[in-house]
Structures are given as C-alpha cells and as structure tokens.
C-alpha cells in the first residue's frame, strides 16, 4: 500500500473583530455621504457661481459634472492597481485630503480656470474610493456577510445627495443676507465660496479618522 503523504496547509487568516470591521463600514458610509454630498452642492450653487464669475452654460456644465467625473473615470483603473499593492486605508485617507483641498480651492476660486482646476482635483481624490473600500470589505467579512456590509456602506451614497440639498440650502439661506464676507487671511469672499470652504471640514476630519482609526486588514486569497 502506498504511503499516505500529508501536507501542511496553512490555515486561512481569521477575519477581523466584527466591531472593528463594522466601525470601518461606518466610516466608509460617512465618506460616501460626504463625497456624494459635495457633488450635489455645486449643482445647488450653480446660479450664484454663474452670476459672480460670469459663466455661460457650457462653462457651468464643465465645472458641475465634467471636471470631476472625467478624471474620476480615467484614474479609477490605475488607482485600482495601486489598491493591490499599497495600504488601502492610506489611499482612502489621502483621497479625502485631496477632496478637502478641492473643496477649499473651489471656495477660493475667483476665475473659471481656477474653479475648473479645483474641480479636477476633486475627481482625483474620489478615484480610489470605490476600489479601496470594496477591497477592504472583502477582507473584513466572510462572503455570506459581505452583501449586508456593502448595502450598509451604500447608504451613504443614497443619503449624500439628499443631504447636499438640505445642508446646502440651509447654508445658502443663512448666508444669503450677507452676499460677501471678509475672512482672516482670505479676504473678501462670496457666500457660495464660504459654503465650499465649510464642506472641506468633514473631508479633513474623515481623513484623520481613516488614517488613524480604521483597520487595514490582512489581504486574503493571495498565494503564499
């Protein structure tokens, strides 16, 4: 009888503590909430932007959608390759910093050219959000629990657009009485510019949470 040959099969990496995993899902949901909220706010403020910067409809359409979405679409593929090799938490955190910088730059823009560049920057920051979050979720949860986590995370996508209208309209009404404001180190700015500066705050706060508190799980399914 042929001898029985045994091989040592490495046990699969255990999944992270569910509390840490669901905390990460919550941060990802907030990230999507802010991301889609920021995208919606510029549509709410477009009339004020067109009036103050003297933009026609073509230029307005470029800053509302094309500037951010074009780079987002183009860069998503190369960024997804980086997701396979770099820290996904780092990619998400840096992306949020870039998004916050984009919102801040949008608030400081005084010409069509600077506004267009600021919106392009936002597309760069958002490019890694999808690939990195789905990659981490696959390492957070076993396959049977993954759909629930993805569904919970995508709540941020649904409510982000609604929150943009609510928060944007509230800020717009509050600042409408003072069309221009004078800020330290910045000077005189218009009310719509202040709104964009305010929207940069959640981006930077979430970046801090992402980089310091969200778990970067071991990668699963890689050959030894």
Steps between C-alpha positions, in 0.01 A plus 500: 500500500635840406597718793266780597658837433383791710561865425479793733226729376517842651180592676323799344553838658220561753260783428539814713297572812146580375495819706809633321362389166161668548669813626689512171173454309355795690794722408473391137128587502580847638766539232248424225249730668748787484621410151155496342392794712784713367408402144142610554573834663664653193181442302307687767737798481546512123282808445701705748827374351388585146398850604810586701755349260300594187488146364289381209313169504784307335756608759252433779444146374874442496542587867182326616565157358770458239800627698467256788340203323749492213806457720310272734423264214848515346694454824283231658678223308863592583404574861337157521838350413655690790231354726655158439838606635467803728315556826136545409441706812778734384345530153163591652650742750710681240198510270297674771777754553499570126120534506520746787767696318277502191207641698725761658647595163149523354411743774806711422453494121441839340515405129367223280849356453577469871153361569538239225838390637355477850223271375752287311681450830178367649485231232849388594407471866190292431665258257610247761189496717325213324789257439652549847178466700380186322845344535507564874144373549593171336772460765274614784213254453444142384307471171167428673512830691653717230174605324362643826817703555495634144132594532564685824795686353298608198250676725748787484459513122121528523484755777794706376303663220206573729729641768665725242167665423406534867833627630580706191160671502522568874844660467394691191199650678708581807767678296274657239453812715874566484606445136863571584703429812848596609701212644840511671791420265257454212340840452162567346314196371150431378247292693522203261877494549454480876270200455769312311754584770263361760455177303877445514487452878332153497748381236800582719337358815414173324852482359633517856262224612586287198876524550503452876206280601385283207647150489710398199424125493739230378439417134327171439521260209856577401736214418770446762 
